[in-house]
Amino acid sequence: MNRPVSGFVYLVHCPSAHQVKIGFSVDPQDRYLDLERTIPVPICMVACVPGTTIDEGVLHTKYSQFRKKGEWFSDEIIPELVEIVGA
């Protein structure tokens, strides 16, 4: 069984695509800068809280019906996500 990795669960919003990324990183600032460089439209960090890879997976499962592609989900879930992560 894989052991959970500790770091941060983050939410990055891409308003023009109406999507939010639920991600995990041990260095969320570096990850955000990488996303900012590779995504050709503006994005913004909505939340970043201490968590594990398991926490990220739980959110992916909970919101799977809103999944658009990979770790990107419909942004209609942002208010509930922010409430859940306590940001």
C-alpha positions, 0 to 999 in steps of 0.5 A: 500500500502506498503511504500518503505524501504530506504537502499541500492540497491546492485549488487553482481556478481558470475562469475563462475555462470555467474549471478548477484544478484540485491538485497536490504538491510539496511546493505549491508555489512552484507548481502554481508558477509552472501552471501559470507558464504552461496555461495560456490564459489567466489562472488564480490560486483559490486555496492552498492547505496542508494535506496529503495525496490521500486528501487530494484523492478523496476530493477527486472521488467526491467530485468525480461527476464534475470532472472535465479532464484529469485533475480539472473540474467544473468551477461550480464546485468552488464554493463547496470546495473552499468550505471543505478545505477551510480556506 
